[in-house]
Structure formats: C-alpha cells, structure tokens
Amino acid sequence: MKNSLGFFGFIAIIFLTFGITYLDFDNLNFGYNYKAYAMLIIGILLFGFVLYGFKKSSKK
C-alpha cells in the first residue's frame, strides 16, 4: 500500500485548508462565502477520490 497521499491528496488538503481559512464564521451565508464553500466541496470530493483509490488498491 502506498504511504503518501500523492498529488491529488496534496491538492485536496490545500483546498480544504484555504476553504476553512477563507470561510467567514460570523456570516455563513452562501452568497457571501461562495468561494470558500466551493473550495471546501472540491477538497472533500478530491479527498474522497483519494480515499477510494486507497481502498481499491488495498484490495489487490
């Protein structure tokens, strides 16, 4: 099994980090924070694909 997350895992962590950083916790309105929510959604999707790849590769 691969020990590192690879490129997509790194990009997922970057998107999650910047999404949380840019999120305004005083005003969680989607219209005001659409960039932060987009980064969080992309980061979660990419991280899901990375975890799915780990699960798929561990079955081999």
N, C-alpha and C positions, 0 to 999 in steps of 0.2 A: 504494500500500500504506500502511496505517495505521502510524504511527511509535510510538504509545503502546499500552500493554497494555490500557488501559481499566479498567472497574470490576472485572470478573471476574479479570483479571490481577493487579490490586492485592490483591484478597481472597485469591487463591491464594498470593501472596508472603507475606501476613500469616499465613496458616495454616501455611505451610512454616516461617516464622521462629519462630512460637510453638511449633510441634511440635518443632523441634530444640531450642529453649530449655528446654522442659518435660521433655524426654527425660532420664532418669537413666542415664547411661552406665555407672555402676557396677553397676546391676541392670537389665538389658534385658528382664526378664520382662514378657510382655504383660499379665498381670493387674495388675501394679504400674504400668505405663505406658500403660494403655489410652487415656487422653485424648490423650497425645502421639502415639500411633500413629494415632488417629482423625484428629487434625489433619493429620498428615503425609499420610495417604491422601486426605483431602478436598483438600488443597493440590495433590497430584500430579494428581488427577483434574481439578480445575479448570484447572490449568496445561496439561494435555493438551488440554482443550477449547479453550483459548485458542490453542494452537499449531495445532490442527486448523483453527480459524477463519482463522488467518493463511495456512495452506497453501491452504485453499479459496478465500480472497479473492484470493490471488496468481495463481490460475489464470484468473481472469476477464479 
